[in-house]
Amino acid sequence: MTNRIALSDMAIAFIALRGTFDYWSKVVLLLLLIGLVNFLRDTIEYGDQRDSLLSNTIEAAFTGLPFCVLALSLIGRLKRMQNNLMALATTDMLTGLHNRRAFYDKVRSVFPNPGGVLMMIDVDHFKRVNDSFGHGVGDLCLKEIASHLCGAVRANDIVARLGGEEFAVVLIGADRDTAEKIGARLAAGVQFQSSRGANIGVTVSV
């Protein structure tokens, strides 16, 4: 069952459209394939009395074009839906970071090689922010923290929100000195302004 799903995913990824030129190239390819199938069928049924490959292809262009356009449109729509579902399943919708599930999958895909450092991060006194300014500002705080974490690490590192005010960072291939320098940048936290103009400073524990 898993192999069938993998094969169907590969087929959809291959057929999925990548621009106007790719779309019409695949329409033409499908029409040629339909013409070839018709030509082979005629060869079996009529032998030398069959229509030519060109005639079958032209016939396919008239009769098969709506089918090809519809099929490619449906496959493109299916691919977009698949991408959206994958994003929903692996992305923390508030911050845009990897969620817990995606974080574990990413970590499993890169370890044990090349190694690195795992950092568990907690926003300091986050409940106080919610209680003092409301949950809307709390959400803004988490977004600012997420942006801060992404800006402080390297391009290939993994950043995720595990839930609530808890985050995780994996510094891939980092040694202790590099981790301490990055950790110090992370711990500095953020300064941001609420919609009512209040200046709010938040630090994190690493």
N, C-alpha and C positions, 0 to 999 in steps of 0.2 A: 504493500500500500504506500509506504514512504517513498519507494523508488518511483512509483507511478506519479505521485505528487511532484517529486523532483523533476521528472521528465516533462510533465505538463508546465511547470514553472519555467524550465529551460526553453520550451517551445514558445510560450507566451513572450518571454524576454527577447527571443530571436525575432518573432514576428512583430512585436510592438513597434510602433512608428516612431521615427526620429527625424521628423521634418517633412516638408512637402516633397522634396526629391525622393526621399526614402519611401514615402507613401506611394507615389506613382510608379516607382521602380518595382515595388512589390505587387501593385495592380497588374503591371505588364507581365511580371513573372508568373503570377497566378493564371493569367489568360493564356500564356504560352503553355503552361502545364495542362490546362484544360484542353487546349488544342491538341497537345501531344496524346493525351488520354483518348480523345475522340479519334485521332488518327490510328492509334493502336487498336482500338475497338473495331473501326472500319476495316482494318487489315485482316483481323481475325474473321469478321463476318463476310466480307466481300472480296478479300484477296486483292487481285490486280485491279478490280473495279472500284476500289476505294477512292475517295476524294484525296487530294494532295494535303500535305501537312499545312501548307499556306492557307488552303481553303478552310481546313478545320480551325485554324487559328483565327481567321477572320470571322468565322461563324461564332467561335467562342467569345470574340470581342463584342459581338452584338447581343448574344444571349447571356453571357456570363458576367458582363461588366457590372450590372446592379448587384449581383451576388458578391463579387469581389469587393466592391466598395462597402457594402453592408458588413461583410465578414471582417474586413480590416478595421472598420469603425468600431464594431463590437469588441474586437480584440484589444484595440487601443483603450476603449472605455474600461474593459476588464483589468488591463494593466494599471491604469490610473487608480481604480478602486483597490487593487492589490497593494499598490504603494501607499495609499492612504491608510489602509488597515494596518500595514506594517508599521507606519509611523505612529499610529494610535497605540499599538501594542508595545512599542519600544521607547516612546518619548514621554517625558514628563511634560504635560500640557501647559503647566504654569511657566516653567523656566526654559523649556526647549532642550533641556539636557537629557542624557540617557536616563531611563528609569531603572529601578532595581533589577528587573529582569534582564534588560539590555546590558546593564553593567556587568552582571555575572557572566553573561554570554561573551562579552568583549574580553573580560579578564581571562576566561578559559581559552579564548582563541589565541592569546599572546603569551601565556605562561605555560611551562616554567621558563622558556627562553623568550626574550633575552633578559629576563629578570627585571628588577626594579623596586620601587618603594610604594607601599600602600599608605594613604593618609585618610584617616577618618576625621570628619570636620563637623563641628556643631556650632550653630550661631549662638553667641552669648546673649543671655537674657532676652530671648526672642518673645517669650510670653509677655514681657513688660512692654514690648513694642505693640503687640496686639491689644493689650489692655489699655494702653495710653492713647493710641492713635486709631485703633480699629483694624479690622481684618483686611480692609483694602490696602492700607499702608503696610500691613504685614506681608501681603502678597507682593507689593512693590519691593519690599525689603529683600524677599527671597529672590526676585528677579535680579536685583542689583548684586546680590551675593553671587548668583550664578554667573553673571557677566564678569564680576571681579575674579572668580576662580578661573574662568576660561582665559582671561587676559593675563593671568599670572603664570600659567603653565605653558608648556611647549606644545607645538602643533600636534604631535603624535600621542600626547598623553590622554588619559581617559578621565572625564569628569562626569559625575552622575549625582542626581538627587535620589537618595534612598527613601525619603519620606519625611514629612514634617519639615523641621529645620536641620535635618541631617543630610550631609553630602559626603561624597567619597571622591578621592583623586588617586589615580595610579600614574606614577612617574615612570614610564617604561624605560628600562635600562639605566636609571639614574643611580649614582652612588650616594653615599651619606652626605657629603659636602653639598652636592647639588640639591638634595632633598631639603637640607637645612636652610639653604638660601631661599628656595621656593616657598618652604613652609613659613619663613619669616614674612614674605610678601603676602601670603594668604592670610596670616594671622592679623595683619594690619586692618583688615576689614574694609568697610566702605563708609562714605559720607554721601547722603542723598537728601533731597528735599521732598516733602509731602505735597499733595495737591493744595494744601492750605498754607504752604510756605514755611512749614516747620523744618528746621535743619536737624537731621537725625544721623547719629553716628553709631555704627554697629561693628563690633569685632567678632572674630571667630576663634574657637579653640581647635587646635590641630593636634 
